[in-house]
Amino acid sequence: MSADFSANWRPARGGPPSVLIPVHDLSRVGEARRAADGVARGCGLDEERRGIVGIVVTEAATNLARHATGGYMLLRDTAPNGHGGVEMLAVDRGPGMHDLDRVFTDGYSTGTTPGHGLGAMRRQADELDIYSVPGQGTVVAARIFAEAVRGAPSPAGRLLEVGAVCIPLDGETACGDGWCVVQDADRAVILLVDGLGHGPNAAQAADVATDTFRAVADRAPAEAVAAIHESLRATRGAALAVAEARRTATGATVRFCAVGNTVSALFGNDKPKSLASMNGTAGLQVGKLQEFTQAWDTGAMLVMHTDGITSRWRLESYPAILRHDPAITAAVLHRDHTRPRDDSTVLAFTLRPEGAR
């Protein structure tokens, strides 16, 4: 899944995909840093901000190489979150950490190194979160934004915090999965699409669906799905889901319409609330489209994924994960439940407090 990165790096079709860099030893640290710089250049970070990206990624990659098992890094542009910048997820299946407050203290190390890594990352990154369970592994999420928008709200505001991991099948340069979020402070509309199969033809279907979605994002979910279905007739077809969230006094409501094999559910204090997908294939054959509505309480999380992720997971297997950045959930589910022979995408969303920056 690794690739050659340079200043001319551009994302593959489909997606937008995350960049995955395995970091099994110290020889991969430089590759991770170069990949991150490619993403930073692509989203317009200046030299100073790119230097901060380099520090954070180097520290995280060094920790993966020295202390982790099966470690890798995921990188993407944070524009769908509302701010342009770089998101880094450092993921491993290592022993986990028992005392997170202590590991952020300069000078603390579980090995023989000086122990400056996590403390330096916290000082440099604009946003940082870490999730670690002994015996399961660790995910570190960090974001570095462009200076012009650092710490400032996006012009229209945002209803949702966005977590996303989207990876093409190993060996493919195009991703047959796609996703898109259009939102303001009170309404958000989400598309998840899985082009049939994988490779360029599946990516074409994902791209057509995404382009159409952007044009019809002001419509109700069933109307949007119907429009996307028609636009996909010249492609191999796709499974897709559209969710619309609107803010209420107690959180939000979700209207939902989906066709084909995707999985979506809300997770909170009560048992999960599944959002049903109807049989069929958009672009080929669909029945009468139906919408479903669920209440989305503050503190709950919406999770959506394609069939590149197995459905045999339970969020309660990950203690307190709902308290963390939704990118953590996307990374953990992708780490533990990916099918090896397909594109794979996990989206996770939480409601932002009203009026939050």
C-alpha positions as CSV (number, residue, x, y, z in Angstrom):
1,M,0.0,0.0,0.0
2,S,3.0,2.3,0.2
3,A,3.9,4.5,-2.8
4,D,6.5,6.9,-4.1
5,F,5.7,10.4,-2.9
6,S,7.1,13.8,-4.1
7,A,6.1,17.4,-4.4
8,N,3.9,16.4,-7.4
9,W,1.9,13.9,-5.4
10,R,-1.8,13.8,-6.2
11,P,-4.6,11.7,-4.7
12,A,-5.8,8.6,-6.7
13,R,-9.3,8.7,-8.2
14,G,-12.2,7.7,-6.0
15,G,-12.1,8.4,-2.3
16,P,-10.7,10.9,-1.3
17,P,-8.4,8.1,-0.1
18,S,-6.1,8.1,2.9
19,V,-2.4,7.5,2.3
20,L,-1.2,4.4,4.1
21,I,2.5,4.0,5.0
22,P,3.6,0.9,6.8
23,V,6.2,1.8,9.5
24,H,7.8,-1.5,10.5
25,D,11.3,-0.2,11.1
26,L,13.3,3.1,11.2
27,S,14.0,2.9,7.5
28,R,10.3,3.9,6.8
29,V,10.4,7.1,8.9
30,G,11.7,9.2,6.1
31,E,9.1,7.8,3.7
32,A,6.3,8.7,6.1
33,R,7.7,12.2,6.4
34,R,8.0,12.7,2.6
35,A,4.4,11.4,2.2
36,A,3.1,13.8,4.8
37,D,5.0,16.7,3.1
38,G,3.3,15.7,-0.2
39,V,-0.1,16.0,1.4
40,A,0.9,19.3,3.1
41,R,2.0,20.8,-0.2
42,G,-1.1,19.5,-1.9
43,C,-3.4,21.4,0.6
44,G,-1.4,24.6,0.5
45,L,0.5,24.6,3.8
46,D,3.4,27.1,3.9
47,E,6.9,26.1,4.7
48,E,6.6,26.8,8.5
49,R,3.4,24.7,8.8
50,R,5.0,21.9,6.7
51,G,7.9,21.9,9.1
52,I,5.5,21.3,12.0
53,V,3.9,18.4,10.0
54,G,7.4,17.0,9.5
55,I,8.1,17.1,13.3
56,V,4.9,15.5,14.3
57,V,5.0,12.8,11.7
58,T,8.7,12.0,12.4
59,E,8.0,11.6,16.1
60,A,5.0,9.4,15.5
61,A,6.7,7.3,12.9
62,T,9.8,6.8,15.1
63,N,7.5,5.7,18.0
64,L,5.8,3.2,15.6
65,A,9.1,1.8,14.4
66,R,10.6,1.4,17.9
67,H,7.7,0.3,20.1
68,A,4.8,-0.9,18.0
69,T,3.6,-4.1,16.3
70,G,2.2,-3.9,12.8
71,G,2.4,-0.1,12.9
72,Y,1.4,2.1,10.0
73,M,0.5,5.7,9.3
74,L,-2.6,7.1,7.6
75,L,-2.5,10.6,6.1
76,R,-5.1,12.8,4.5
77,D,-6.2,16.4,3.8
78,T,-8.5,17.7,6.4
79,A,-10.6,19.9,4.1
80,P,-13.7,17.8,4.5
81,N,-13.5,18.6,8.3
82,G,-13.9,22.3,7.5
83,H,-10.2,23.4,7.7
84,G,-7.4,22.7,5.2
85,G,-4.5,20.8,6.7
86,V,-3.0,17.4,7.3
87,E,-4.4,14.7,9.5
88,M,-2.1,11.9,10.7
89,L,-3.3,8.7,12.3
90,A,-0.5,6.5,13.8
91,V,-2.0,3.1,14.2
92,D,-0.6,-0.1,15.8
93,R,-1.5,-3.4,17.3
94,G,1.2,-3.1,20.0
95,P,0.9,-3.7,23.8
96,G,-1.0,-0.4,24.4
97,M,-0.3,2.2,27.1
98,H,-1.4,2.0,30.8
99,D,-0.7,5.6,31.9
100,L,-1.4,8.2,29.1
101,D,-0.8,11.2,31.4
102,R,2.7,9.9,32.1
103,V,3.6,9.1,28.6
104,F,3.1,12.7,27.5
105,T,5.7,13.9,30.1
106,D,9.0,14.7,28.5
107,G,11.7,12.3,29.6
108,Y,9.3,9.3,30.1
109,S,9.9,6.4,27.8
110,T,8.9,2.7,27.7
111,G,12.2,2.0,25.9
112,T,15.7,3.4,25.9
113,T,15.0,6.6,24.1
114,P,14.9,10.1,25.7
115,G,11.0,10.1,25.6
116,H,10.3,13.5,23.9
117,G,8.0,12.1,21.2
118,L,4.4,12.4,22.5
119,G,5.1,15.6,24.4
120,A,6.6,17.3,21.3
121,M,3.6,16.1,19.3
122,R,1.1,17.6,21.8
123,R,3.0,21.0,21.7
124,Q,3.2,21.2,17.9
125,A,-0.1,19.8,16.7
126,D,-3.2,22.0,16.5
127,E,-5.4,19.0,17.6
128,L,-4.2,15.7,19.2
129,D,-6.0,12.7,20.6
130,I,-4.7,9.3,21.7
131,Y,-6.6,6.1,22.3
132,S,-4.8,3.1,23.8
133,V,-6.1,-0.1,25.3
134,P,-3.6,-2.6,26.8
135,G,-3.5,-5.7,24.7
136,Q,-5.3,-4.0,21.7
137,G,-2.9,-1.3,20.5
138,T,-2.8,2.5,20.1
139,V,-4.1,5.1,17.7
140,V,-2.7,8.6,17.8
141,A,-4.6,11.3,15.9
142,A,-3.0,14.7,15.1
143,R,-3.9,17.6,12.8
144,I,-1.9,20.5,11.6
145,F,-3.9,23.2,9.9
146,A,-2.9,26.0,7.5
147,E,-1.9,29.1,9.4
148,A,-4.7,31.2,7.8
149,V,-7.4,29.0,9.4
150,R,-5.7,27.8,12.5
151,G,-8.1,27.8,15.5
152,A,-10.7,29.7,13.5
153,P,-14.2,28.5,12.6
154,S,-15.0,27.7,9.0
155,P,-17.0,30.4,7.2
156,A,-20.3,28.5,7.3
157,G,-19.8,26.6,10.6
158,R,-19.9,22.9,11.0
159,L,-22.4,20.5,12.5
160,L,-20.2,17.4,12.5
161,E,-16.7,16.3,13.5
162,V,-15.5,14.0,10.7
163,G,-13.4,10.8,11.0
164,A,-12.6,9.0,7.8
165,V,-10.3,6.2,6.6
166,C,-10.6,5.3,2.9
167,I,-8.1,2.8,1.4
168,P,-8.0,1.2,-2.0
169,L,-7.3,-2.5,-2.5
170,D,-3.6,-3.2,-2.1
171,G,-1.9,-2.8,-5.5
172,E,-4.6,-0.4,-6.9
173,T,-4.0,3.3,-7.5
174,A,-7.7,4.1,-7.9
175,C,-10.2,3.6,-5.1
176,G,-13.6,2.2,-5.8
177,D,-15.0,3.6,-2.6
178,G,-16.0,7.3,-2.3
179,W,-17.3,9.6,0.3
180,C,-18.3,13.3,0.7
181,V,-19.6,15.6,3.4
182,V,-21.5,18.9,2.7
183,Q,-22.3,20.8,5.9
184,D,-23.0,24.0,7.7
185,A,-23.7,24.8,11.4
186,D,-27.2,23.2,11.4
187,R,-27.3,20.7,8.5
188,A,-24.9,18.1,7.2
189,V,-25.4,15.6,4.3
190,I,-23.1,12.6,3.9
191,L,-22.5,10.3,1.0
192,L,-20.9,6.9,1.2
193,V,-20.5,5.0,-2.1
194,D,-18.9,1.6,-3.1
195,G,-18.5,1.1,-6.8
196,L,-18.9,-2.5,-7.7
197,G,-15.6,-4.4,-7.7
198,H,-12.5,-2.4,-7.5
199,G,-10.0,-0.6,-9.7
200,P,-10.5,2.2,-12.3
201,N,-14.1,1.2,-13.3
202,A,-15.2,1.1,-9.7
203,A,-13.5,4.5,-9.1
204,Q,-15.3,5.9,-12.0
205,A,-18.7,5.0,-10.5
206,A,-17.6,6.5,-7.2
207,D,-16.5,9.7,-8.9
208,V,-19.8,10.0,-10.8
209,A,-21.8,9.4,-7.6
210,T,-19.8,12.0,-5.7
211,D,-20.1,14.6,-8.5
212,T,-23.9,14.1,-8.7
213,F,-24.2,14.2,-4.9
214,R,-22.6,17.6,-4.7
215,A,-25.1,18.9,-7.2
216,V,-28.1,17.5,-5.3
217,A,-27.0,17.8,-1.7
218,D,-29.8,20.3,-0.9
219,R,-32.4,17.6,-1.6
220,A,-33.9,15.0,0.7
221,P,-31.9,11.7,1.0
222,A,-34.3,9.6,-1.1
223,E,-34.3,12.3,-3.9
224,A,-30.5,12.4,-3.8
225,V,-30.2,8.6,-4.1
226,A,-32.6,8.6,-7.0
227,A,-30.6,11.3,-8.8
228,I,-27.4,9.4,-8.2
229,H,-29.0,6.2,-9.3
230,E,-29.8,7.8,-12.7
231,S,-26.3,9.2,-13.1
232,L,-24.7,5.8,-12.5
233,R,-26.5,4.1,-15.4
234,A,-23.5,4.4,-17.7
235,T,-21.2,2.9,-15.1
236,R,-20.9,-0.6,-13.5
237,G,-23.1,0.6,-10.6
238,A,-22.6,1.0,-6.9
239,A,-23.9,0.6,-3.4
240,L,-24.5,3.9,-1.7
241,A,-25.9,5.6,1.4
242,V,-27.0,9.2,2.0
243,A,-27.6,10.6,5.5
244,E,-28.9,14.0,6.3
245,A,-28.5,15.4,9.9
246,R,-30.3,18.4,11.2
247,R,-29.6,20.0,14.5
248,T,-32.3,19.9,17.2
249,A,-32.6,21.0,20.8
250,T,-31.3,17.6,22.0
251,G,-28.8,16.8,19.3
252,A,-29.9,16.1,15.8
253,T,-32.2,14.0,13.6
254,V,-30.9,11.7,10.8
255,R,-32.9,11.0,7.7
256,F,-31.3,8.1,5.8
257,C,-31.7,6.3,2.5
258,A,-29.4,3.6,1.2
259,V,-29.2,1.0,-1.6
260,G,-26.9,-2.0,-1.5
261,N,-24.3,-3.5,0.9
262,T,-23.3,-0.7,3.2
263,V,-23.6,-0.6,7.0
264,S,-24.7,2.5,9.0
265,A,-25.6,2.8,12.7
266,L,-25.8,5.3,15.6
267,F,-24.0,4.4,18.8
268,G,-24.7,6.1,22.2
269,N,-25.7,5.1,25.7
270,D,-28.5,2.9,24.4
271,K,-28.2,-0.1,22.1
272,P,-27.1,0.7,18.6
273,K,-29.7,2.1,16.2
274,S,-29.2,0.5,12.8
275,L,-30.0,2.4,9.6
276,A,-31.5,0.0,7.0
277,S,-30.2,-0.3,3.5
278,M,-32.5,-1.6,0.7
279,N,-31.7,-4.4,-1.7
280,G,-30.4,-3.3,-5.2
281,T,-27.6,-1.7,-7.0
282,A,-27.7,2.0,-7.8
283,G,-27.3,2.5,-11.6
284,L,-28.6,-1.0,-12.3
285,Q,-31.7,-1.9,-10.4
286,V,-33.4,-0.4,-7.3
287,G,-36.9,-0.7,-5.9
288,K,-39.0,1.9,-4.3
289,L,-36.7,4.2,-2.3
290,Q,-37.6,4.6,1.4
291,E,-36.2,7.0,4.0
292,F,-35.7,6.2,7.7
293,T,-35.4,8.7,10.5
294,Q,-33.6,8.3,13.8
295,A,-32.8,10.7,16.7
296,W,-29.1,11.5,17.1
297,D,-28.4,12.4,20.8
298,T,-25.5,14.6,21.8
299,G,-22.6,12.3,22.6
300,A,-23.6,9.6,20.2
301,M,-21.6,8.6,17.1
302,L,-22.7,7.8,13.5
303,V,-20.6,5.1,11.9
304,M,-20.9,4.1,8.2
305,H,-18.7,1.7,6.2
306,T,-18.5,-0.2,3.0
307,D,-18.4,-4.0,2.7
308,G,-14.6,-3.8,2.7
309,I,-15.1,-3.8,6.5
310,T,-16.6,-6.9,8.1
311,S,-19.9,-6.4,10.0
312,R,-18.8,-8.6,12.9
313,W,-17.6,-5.8,15.1
314,R,-19.0,-4.3,18.3
315,L,-18.2,-0.8,19.4
316,E,-18.5,-1.8,23.1
317,S,-15.3,-3.9,22.6
318,Y,-13.5,-0.6,22.6
319,P,-13.8,1.0,26.1
320,A,-14.7,4.7,26.2
321,I,-14.0,5.2,22.5
322,L,-17.1,7.4,22.1
323,R,-15.3,10.0,24.2
324,H,-12.6,10.3,21.5
325,D,-12.2,12.0,18.2
326,P,-14.3,10.1,15.6
327,A,-11.1,9.6,13.5
328,I,-10.0,7.3,16.3
329,T,-13.0,5.1,15.8
330,A,-12.6,5.0,12.0
331,A,-8.9,4.0,12.4
332,V,-9.6,1.3,15.0
333,L,-12.4,-0.3,13.0
334,H,-10.3,-0.2,9.9
335,R,-7.4,-1.7,11.7
336,D,-9.3,-4.6,13.2
337,H,-12.0,-5.5,10.6
338,T,-10.7,-4.9,7.1
339,R,-11.3,-7.5,4.4
340,P,-8.1,-8.2,2.5
341,R,-9.5,-8.3,-1.0
342,D,-11.5,-5.1,-1.4
343,D,-11.4,-1.3,-1.1
344,S,-12.4,-0.3,2.5
345,T,-13.9,2.8,4.0
346,V,-15.0,3.7,7.5
347,L,-16.7,7.0,8.3
348,A,-17.4,8.2,11.9
349,F,-19.2,11.4,12.9
350,T,-20.0,13.2,16.2
351,L,-22.1,16.3,16.7
352,R,-20.2,19.5,17.5
353,P,-21.6,21.7,20.3
354,E,-23.7,24.5,19.0
355,G,-21.6,27.6,18.6
356,A,-18.3,25.7,18.9
357,R,-15.2,27.0,17.1
